[in-house]
Amino acid sequence: MTTIHDAAAAMGPGPLTEGGLRQHIAPLFSRALAGDKARREIYLANHSLGRPLDRTADDIAGALDLWYTDMDGAWSAWMDAMDDYRARVARLVGRSRPDAVVPKTAAGQGFRAVLNALPHQAPHVVATAGEFDSIDFTLRTYARKRRARVTWVKPDDTGLFHAQDIVDAITDDTDLVMVSHAIFATGQIIEDIGAVVTAAHAHNAEIVLDTYHTAGVLPLSERGGLDELGVDFAIGGNYKYTRGGPGACWLSIHDRHLRDAGPAPAGSLYTLDTGWFAKHNTFAYERPETPELSAGGDAWLESTPPFLLPYQARAGLELVEAIGVGRLRAYNLRQQAVLAEALRSRGIEPRLIEPRGAFLLVPHPDAMEMSRRLKDAGVNTDARPCPSGKTAHVRLCPDILNTEAELHRAAEIMAGLLAPR
């Protein structure tokens, strides 16, 4: 059986090509591609649920086999797999140490861990009005219970956010800044995150960066990574671009917030979202009056971790690492350009925000209905309202498994649905 590393190496260095991907990488996805064929579907929702590799099923089965054969002895191998997962994510996003990555079952869980580590009972949070629903809903719920005060940074009339507006909203009263690196609804990349980080720290505030639409899309580690960028915390997951499915997410923490084992030093951040795996000497079952935390990022663990998490994410992370995020990014942008031109040639003007993540937009007054009609016609997309509230967009995300012929066919189908009746 061809390994992921061997398949990637067989393509050679340099820019990715459709021929190389079809010959060497597509065979690693035979089950997902067979599903596309059975559904008679062009899958362009790769920005939503990523298509899994065949090996993902084998990895998960291997984790289950350990349970059957070794029972509680499986925990040694399971925890080794978790350590490997943490190291892979750290390399992906540019954290200097693996334990700076804390496994979570949802990015929102990681965000709440930070929110519940802040010293004030009702911290002042600055957030954009374009955060993903989980973050938005959490903040509105905390505000409703008077557990947070939230300043919402609004987009401009076109639905775009500007770093300067976020900077201007940060004051000496701000405890936390929550901002997405790429806005989930539009794919807009907030370019000057460095200025937001600088402003937050100038006002003694922490910053959380949502990287769900940039980890695995932008070559973060090649640009110095999250450590060099200086973000205190980042959240993300493997559901989309690294093909790990739901339940495989993470919180990452800057070195300055990682401590030695023992009681938390005065003034340090430690979360109320905790459990016995965050304890120093976890399996000693000691109960000192003052809680003693594990060292580094382990202090941010909670209770017994979900053992399947690293197995479901392993193959996708390995593929992204083997090919390289920079090469994947360049190929995705070329695919977007092909799709955009295919749409234009059929009378559809896509919205191409610069800079943007891995997907492009087609404005439509009833984008949800258009996405449903596309699905019925054999093109799997999704739709989201624009943050400005003035329109909505169908989101289309090409992927290394999509052929150029599929992109042209998808544009033809969309044009047929949009033609006057």
GIPE-V23125 format. One record per residue. N is the residue number from 1. SS is DSSP state (helix for helix, strand for strand, loop for the rest). OMEGA is omega in whole degrees, -180 to 180 (* if undefined). NEAR is the number of other ideal C-beta (glycine too) atoms within 12 Angstrom. Layout:
[[N SS OMEGA NEAR] [N SS OMEGA NEAR]]
This chain:
[[1 loop -180 12] [2 loop 178 21] [3 loop 178 20] [4 helix -179 32] [5 helix -180 19] [6 helix 180 17] [7 helix 179 30] [8 helix -179 28] [9 helix -178 17] [10 helix 178 21] [11 loop -178 32] [12 loop 180 16] [13 loop 176 14] [14 loop -176 13] [15 loop 176 21] [16 loop 177 31] [17 loop 178 22] [18 helix -180 26] [19 helix 180 16] [20 helix 180 23] [21 helix 180 34] [22 helix -177 23] [23 helix -169 17] [24 helix -174 28] [25 helix -179 40] [26 helix 179 28] [27 helix 177 24] [28 helix -177 39] [29 helix -172 35] [30 helix -178 21] [31 helix 179 22] [32 helix -180 34] [33 helix 175 29] [34 helix 176 17] [35 helix 176 19] [36 helix -178 27] [37 helix -179 17] [38 helix 179 12] [39 helix -176 16] [40 loop -168 18] [41 loop 168 27] [42 strand -173 36] [43 strand 178 38] [44 loop 176 44] [45 strand -178 32] [46 loop 175 41] [47 loop 179 41] [48 loop 178 29] [49 loop -180 26] [50 loop 179 39] [51 loop -175 40] [52 loop 173 38] [53 loop 175 41] [54 helix -174 30] [55 helix 179 32] [56 helix 178 35] [57 helix 179 23] [58 helix 179 22] [59 helix 180 35] [60 helix 178 30] [61 helix 178 17] [62 helix 177 26] [63 helix 178 32] [64 helix 178 20] [65 helix 178 17] [66 helix 178 25] [67 helix -179 20] [68 helix -172 12] [69 helix -173 13] [70 helix -176 17] [71 helix -175 12] [72 helix 175 14] [73 helix 179 13] [74 helix -174 22] [75 helix 179 21] [76 helix 179 15] [77 helix 179 24] [78 helix -179 30] [79 helix 173 26] [80 helix 178 19] [81 helix 178 32] [82 helix 177 38] [83 helix 178 24] [84 helix 178 26] [85 helix -179 43] [86 helix -180 39] [87 helix 180 28] [88 helix 179 35] [89 helix 179 52] [90 helix 178 37] [91 helix -178 33] [92 helix -172 43] [93 helix 176 51] [94 loop 167 33] [95 loop -170 41] [96 loop -178 25] [97 loop -176 26] [98 helix -176 28] [99 helix 172 32] [100 helix 176 37] [101 strand -178 51] [102 strand -179 47] [103 strand 175 51] [104 strand 179 40] [105 loop 177 34] [106 loop 176 30] [107 helix 178 43] [108 helix 176 32] [109 helix 177 34] [110 helix 179 42] [111 helix 179 46] [112 helix 177 35] [113 helix 178 39] [114 helix -180 45] [115 helix -178 39] [116 loop 173 27] [117 loop -177 33] [118 loop -172 35] [119 loop -177 22] [120 loop 180 22] [121 loop 178 16] [122 loop -176 21] [123 strand 174 32] [124 strand -178 33] [125 strand 170 41] [126 strand -179 37] [127 strand 175 44] [128 strand 175 44] [129 loop 180 34] [130 loop 180 40] [131 loop -180 41] [132 loop -173 36] [133 helix -179 23] [134 helix 179 28] [135 helix 180 39] [136 helix -178 28] [137 helix 177 18] [138 helix -178 33] [139 helix 179 36] [140 helix 177 21] [141 helix 178 19] [142 helix 179 30] [143 helix 180 22] [144 helix 179 14] [145 loop -180 13] [146 loop 175 13] [147 loop 175 23] [148 strand 171 33] [149 strand -171 26] [150 strand 169 33] [151 strand -178 28] [152 strand 176 26] [153 strand -174 33] [154 loop 175 23] [155 loop 173 30] [156 loop -175 20] [157 loop 180 12] [158 loop 180 21] [159 loop -179 30] [160 loop 177 33] [161 loop -177 39] [162 loop -177 25] [163 helix -178 29] [164 helix 178 18] [165 helix 177 27] [166 helix 178 39] [167 helix -177 31] [168 helix -179 19] [169 helix -178 31] [170 loop -180 35] [171 loop 177 20] [172 loop 179 12] [173 loop -175 18] [174 loop 177 34] [175 loop -174 34] [176 strand 174 41] [177 strand 180 46] [178 strand -177 53] [179 strand 175 53] [180 strand 176 47] [181 loop 173 46] [182 strand -177 39] [183 loop -171 42] [184 loop -174 42] [185 loop -174 40] [186 loop -176 43] [187 loop -180 42] [188 strand 174 39] [189 strand 175 32] [190 loop -170 45] [191 loop -170 24] [192 loop 177 21] [193 helix 179 38] [194 helix 179 25] [195 helix 178 25] [196 helix 178 42] [197 helix -180 34] [198 helix -180 21] [199 helix 179 29] [200 helix -178 37] [201 helix 177 23] [202 helix 179 18] [203 loop 178 24] [204 loop 176 21] [205 loop 174 38] [206 strand 179 39] [207 strand 172 44] [208 strand 179 50] [209 strand 175 51] [210 strand -176 45] [211 loop -174 48] [212 loop -179 45] [213 loop 174 43] [214 loop 177 46] [215 strand -174 50] [216 loop 178 46] [217 loop 175 39] [218 strand 179 41] [219 loop -174 26] [220 loop -176 38] [221 helix 179 30] [222 helix -180 18] [223 helix -180 20] [224 loop 174 19] [225 helix -176 33] [226 helix 178 44] [227 helix -178 31] [228 helix 177 20] [229 helix 173 35] [230 loop -180 28] [231 loop -178 47] [232 loop -178 37] [233 strand 173 50] [234 strand 176 48] [235 strand 179 48] [236 strand -179 51] [237 strand -172 49] [238 loop -175 45] [239 loop -169 36] [240 loop -165 42] [241 loop 176 41] [242 loop 162 47] [243 loop -176 41] [244 loop 177 44] [245 loop -178 34] [246 loop 177 22] [247 loop 179 25] [248 loop -177 46] [249 strand -175 41] [250 strand 168 52] [251 strand 175 48] [252 strand -168 50] [253 strand 177 46] [254 loop -179 35] [255 helix -174 24] [256 helix 179 18] [257 helix 179 35] [258 loop -173 33] [259 loop 171 28] [260 loop 180 16] [261 loop 177 23] [262 strand 178 19] [263 loop 180 19] [264 loop 178 28] [265 loop 178 17] [266 loop 178 10] [267 loop 180 10] [268 loop 179 22] [269 loop 169 33] [270 loop -166 33] [271 loop 171 33] [272 loop 177 21] [273 loop -170 29] [274 loop -179 26] [275 loop -169 22] [276 helix 177 23] [277 helix 175 27] [278 helix -178 33] [279 strand 168 28] [280 loop -175 28] [281 loop -173 20] [282 helix -172 26] [283 helix 175 14] [284 helix 178 13] [285 loop 175 10] [286 loop -178 14] [287 loop 178 12] [288 loop -178 14] [289 loop 175 7] [290 loop -177 15] [291 loop 177 23] [292 loop -175 27] [293 strand 172 34] [294 loop -179 32] [295 loop 172 23] [296 helix -178 30] [297 helix 178 41] [298 helix 177 37] [299 helix -179 39] [300 helix 173 44] [301 loop -180 38] [302 loop -180 29] [303 loop -175 15] [304 loop -174 20] [305 loop 177 32] [306 loop -169 29] [307 loop 180 31] [308 loop -174 31] [309 helix -176 39] [310 helix -179 41] [311 helix -179 40] [312 helix -177 40] [313 helix -168 50] [314 helix -174 40] [315 helix 180 40] [316 helix 177 45] [317 helix 179 46] [318 helix 179 34] [319 helix 180 44] [320 helix 180 40] [321 helix -177 30] [322 helix -180 28] [323 helix -178 39] [324 loop -177 26] [325 helix -180 33] [326 helix 179 24] [327 helix 178 29] [328 helix 179 40] [329 helix -179 32] [330 helix -179 23] [331 helix 179 32] [332 helix 179 39] [333 helix 176 29] [334 helix 178 24] [335 helix 177 36] [336 helix 179 39] [337 helix 178 21] [338 helix -179 28] [339 helix 180 44] [340 helix 180 30] [341 helix 178 21] [342 helix 177 32] [343 helix -179 34] [344 helix -178 20] [345 loop 178 18] [346 loop 173 25] [347 loop 179 17] [348 loop -180 30] [349 loop 178 20] [350 loop 175 34] [351 strand -177 32] [352 loop 178 26] [353 loop 178 31] [354 loop -12 15] [355 loop -178 25] [356 strand 179 38] [357 loop -169 39] [358 loop -178 43] [359 loop 176 45] [360 strand -172 42] [361 strand 168 43] [362 strand -180 42] [363 strand 177 30] [364 loop -177 31] [365 loop 176 17] [366 loop -173 18] [367 helix 179 30] [368 helix 179 20] [369 helix 178 18] [370 helix 178 32] [371 helix 177 30] [372 helix 180 19] [373 helix 176 23] [374 helix 178 36] [375 helix 179 27] [376 helix -178 17] [377 helix 175 23] [378 loop 176 25] [379 strand -176 41] [380 strand 178 35] [381 loop 166 42] [382 strand -176 32] [383 strand 178 34] [384 strand 175 35] [385 strand 175 29] [386 loop 179 34] [387 loop 178 34] [388 loop -178 23] [389 loop -174 16] [390 loop 179 16] [391 loop 175 25] [392 strand -176 28] [393 strand 162 40] [394 strand 179 47] [395 strand -180 45] [396 strand -176 50] [397 strand 174 41] [398 loop -171 41] [399 loop -179 43] [400 loop 178 45] [401 loop 179 39] [402 loop 176 42] [403 loop 177 26] [404 helix 178 25] [405 helix 178 17] [406 helix -179 34] [407 helix 178 37] [408 helix 179 25] [409 helix 178 25] [410 helix 178 42] [411 helix 179 37] [412 helix 180 26] [413 helix 180 33] [414 helix 179 39] [415 helix 178 26] [416 helix 179 21] [417 helix -178 29] [418 helix -179 27] [419 loop 178 12] [420 loop 179 7] [421 loop * 5]]
